[in-house]
Amino acid sequence: MKISEFQKTIEDIYYERDKARGIPGTYLWFCEEVGELTRALNRREEEGRDLPGEFADVLAWLSTLASLVGVDLEQAAQKYARGCPSCHETPCKCSVK
């Protein structure tokens, strides 16, 4: 599935509900999902955590936020199409700061 297809799927499923909730409320849900991913990564060797599911949830909430503010994620991803946005190398050759 392409990024644009995923974003459209999430819009079809959740856009009206997320629009009614608004950007601040939707952003809080996104943060909660990032927190769940963080906990799953920290405990991935315990309890058989569902990492793919947690990544999918974060991606879904990111997609809905992008839709709410009118950002096409597939176009946004083009920022990295030529490598690092700063040095334009792959892998990045920028000095670590």
Secondary structure, 3 states (H helix, E strand, C coil): CCHHHHHHHHHHHHHHHHHHHHHHHHHHHHHHHHHHHHHHHHCCCCCCCCHHHHHHHHHHHHHHHHHHCCCCHHHHHHHHCCCCCCCCCCCCCCCCC
